[in-house]
Amino acid sequence: MPPLARNSELQSPTALGAVSSCGHALDLSDDAFGHVRSSTDCLDQPEELNRRLEDDGYLYLPGFLDPSLIMEARASVCDRLAAAGKLDPAYPSIEGIAYPNETSNFNREPARDNAEVQRVVYGPELVGFYTQLFGEPVRHFDYTWFRAMSRGQGSTPHCDLVYMGRGTHQLYTCWVPYGDSTPEMGGLMLLEGSHKKSDRIKRYLEVDVDAYCTNRPRDLEKLKVDNGWSHPGYLSKNPVTLREKIGGRWLTAPEWKMGDFITFGMHMIHGGLDNQTDKLRISTDTRYQRASQPIDERWIGDNPMANRDEVKRGRVC
């Protein structure tokens, strides 16, 4: 299938071939699947950006970042992926062609201490954007989430709050693609309007994946496996039935392009489309908040603790 067109030539969701997430073919009818709205028209209007963020739950800024910066970061992480045996040596590493039968998904290492990636996600462009959005100085997490998703790999639907809710909840995720990708290659998808339906998933949003019940033998056993998570973090393994239950449409971009980014809050249900190609779908997730507000200690410092044993919290349930 050729790359999706842009602007007036965009294909409608119903013109796409099969698109799946978590192994489930998505309903591509107009009332179940659609495209995110661009906010480049109000980029210099923070009041309007905040209004749209409240209304839509996200801001999509196509072409905001310099593609040359993205390409430099892509080259850097692809070299690291090649050295780790994740890329097919028959192709130039920059193409990101997955090594046959080698599964790849989340892996922090290609972005760790990576100057080119840090220039993209913690440089003046994105920090300046969030400073304008918040109207005051900002702070970002020091931990960079990196994904290189191989064929068949996507992300289960979830909200970010359950992973990073120990500081302020006025925290925003920034998702950046490091290569052009159609829905068949995978990429982020958001459940339309889900940020306004937190009451429907209240018990889930109270989860802390690094907390456990000291009076539950099953939780204590899980401390030894699964990163010690008493909860897997995802909301559902089936995005089709989840959408039918919560309502709204699954939204993605017609084609994610180098230079695009999208940001959304902690209560937005989101996941990933499955990659149906041999090319890795590469992206980062980073987080930004007001510097004046408390920050989750798991994700800051020269070597963030992340989900290590030191951050586990026991409680009587």
N, C-alpha and C positions, 0 to 999 in steps of 0.2 A: 504494500500500500504506500503511495507517495506521501511525503510530509503534508500535514494539514496546512491549508492556506491561511493567510492572515487578513485582518480587517474585513472588507466587504466580501471576501471570498471564503470566509470561514465555513467549514462544513457544520451542519447541524448535528446534534448528538445521534439522531436516527440514521445519519449517513455513515456512521462509523461501523467497522466490523465488530466482532465480539470483543468486549472489554470486561475484565474480571477483577475481582479483589478477593483475596483469601481463598482463591479457587472457585468462587461463585460468580457466574455470569451476571453482570448488572443489567437491570432493566433500563434500556436507553430511550424509553418513551419520554416525551417532552415534560411530563409531570413527575418524572422520577430521576432525570439526569439533565444537567445543564452546565453552563460555563460561569466562572467567576467574573465579577464586574471590575473593570479597570478603574482606578482612582487617579490616574495621571492627570486628569483634567482639573484636579483640585490640589495638586501637590504642594503648592505654596499657600494653602488655606487651612491652617491647623484646626480651626473651628469646624470646618466642613469635614475634614479627615476624621476628627473625633466623632462627629455625628454619624458618619458612615460606618465607623467602627462599631458604634453602638447599635446602629440599625442592622448592618450586614454581619457583624461579628468578625470581619476581616478587612484588610486593605490589600489589594493586588496592584503592584506597581511594575508593569512590564517595561523593560528597557531602562530601568532606573540606574543600574550599575554599568560601568564600563566593561564591555565584553572582553577586552584585552586583559583586564584583571582576572576575570573568571577563567580565561584560557590559561593564564600563567598558573593559577591555582590547580586547574584540572591537570596540567602537565605534571605538576609536582606530585599530586596524589596518585596519578596513573603510574608514575615511575615507582612509587612505593608499592602500589598494588602489583606491579610486574615483578618487583624484587621478592614479594611475598608469594609469588606463584599463582596469583589470581587471574592473570591475563594471558591470553594465548600468544606465545612468542612469535607466531607466524605473522602477526600484525604489529604495526607501530603501537607503542603503549598508549599514545594519546588517543587512539581510536576506542580504547576501553573495551575491547572484545574479550569476553569472559573465556577463561580456560575451559575446555570441554569437561563436563561432569564435575566442575568445581563450583560449589555453592558459596555465594557471598551475600551478606546482608549488612548488619550493623557491625562496625569495627572502628573503634576510636583511633587506632594507631596512625592511619594515614594523615590525620589532621593534627595529631599531637606535635607541638613545637614546630609547626609548619608556618613559616613566615608568609608564604603566599596566600594560604587560606586565612590567616589572621588579618592580613591586609584587606581581604574582602569583607569579612564579617565584623571586624572590630576597627575598621578604618573610619575616616572622617565622614564618608557618605552615609553609612548606616547609623553611626553614632549621632551625626547631625540630624538625621531624619527623626530619630526617637527623641532627641532633645527638643526639637520643634514640636513633636506630637505631645510630649508631656508638659512642655512649657517650663522645664527646669532641668538641671543636670541629671544625667542618667548613669546607671551602672549596668554592666553586662555580666552574666555568668562567665567564669573562666573556662568552664568545660565546654568543649565543642563536640556535638553529636555528628558523626559522619556515617553516611550510608552509601554503599556501592551494591546495588541490588541486582542479582543475576536473574536468569530466567526463572519464572515461577514465584519470585519473591515479591511480597507486598507487606504492608503493615496492617495489623488488626485495628479496628476502630477503637479509639480511646480519647480521653481528655488528658491534657498534660498536667493538670492539677495534682493527680494522684502520685506523680513522680517528683514534684517540686513545690509542694504546698506549705513548706515550713517557714517561709518568709511571707512577703506581701503576695496577695492574690492579684494585684494590679501589675501583672507580669505578662509580657508578650513574647510569643515565639516568632522567629524569623526563619522562613524556609527558603533556601537558595539552591537552584539547580545549577550543576556544573556541566551542562551539555544540553543541546536541544533534544526534546523528547515529546513524542506523540502519546496519546493515552495508551496505545499498545505497548509502549516502552515502560509504562508505569508513571508514577508521580503522585503528588499530593492530591487528596480529595477531601472536601469539607461537606458536612451535612448541613444544608441550608437551614438557618434559623435555629439551630440546636443550642446556641448560646443563650437563648431566651427560654429554654425548656429545662433548666436545671432542676426544677422541682420534680421532673419525671425520673431523674437519675440521682436523686438526693443521696441515697445510701452509697452509691458508687463514688460520688464526689467527696465523700467523707473518708475514703480509703487513703492510707499512706502505705505505699508498697514496702517501706522499710520498717513498718510497725508490725508487732505480732502480739498475740494473746498468750500470756504466760500460763493461763489456766486451760489452754487447749493443746493437748498432746500433738495434734496434727500440725499446728503452727510451729511448735517447738521442733518437730521433725523437719519442717521446711527450712529451718535455719541452716541445715546442713546441705541443702540443695537449692536449685532455682534462685541463686543469689540471696537466699534467706527471705524471699518474698512470700508472705502469707496470702497475697493476692497477686494474680498474674499481671495486673495493670490494664488489660484490655477490657472493653465494655462488652464486646461480642466477637465471635469468630465468623459471624455471618452478616455482612453489611446489607444484604438484601432484606432479610427479615428485620434487622434493626431499623432500616429506613421505613419499612412498613409500619413498625411500631411507633417510632418517634415522629414521623412525618417529614416533609421537606424533600428536597432533591439532593442527590450527590452532585457536587460541583467540582469541576477541575478546569484547567486552562485548555483551550483548543490545542495548543502546543506550548509547552514550557520552553523558553528560550534563554540562552546565556545572557545575563543582564537583568533578568526578571527576579523579583522576590515577592513574597506574600507574607503578611503578618496577621496574627490572630491571638485571642486571649485564651486563658486557661480553661474556660468552660465550653469551648467549641469542640464538638465531636469531629474527629478527622481520622483518616487512615491513608492507605496507599493502594494504588492500582497495581495489579500484578504486571511484572515485566514478561512480555511474550516474545522477546527477541534475544539474540546472543550478545547484545551490547549491554554493559553495565549501566544502570541508571544511577548517577552520582549526585548526591546532595548533602547539604549540612543543615542542621537545626541549631539555632543559638537563641539566647534569651536576654531581654532587656527590661529594665525597671527604673523607677525613680531612685536616685542615689540616696534620697532622704528616708526611704522606707526599708524595713528589715529585709534581709536577704537569706535565702536558704543556704545554710553552711555546707551542705553536701557538694555544692557546685562551684565553690570559689577557692582561690589560693593557687600556688604554683603547681600543686599536685592534688586536685580536688578529690575528696574522699569518695564521691559518687555513692555507690551502693555497698561499700565495704562493711565488714562486721562492726566497725566502730560507730556507724550511724544507726544501727538497729535500736529500736525502742520497744521495750516490753511494757505491757499494761494488762490489767485484769479486765476481761470483757464480760 
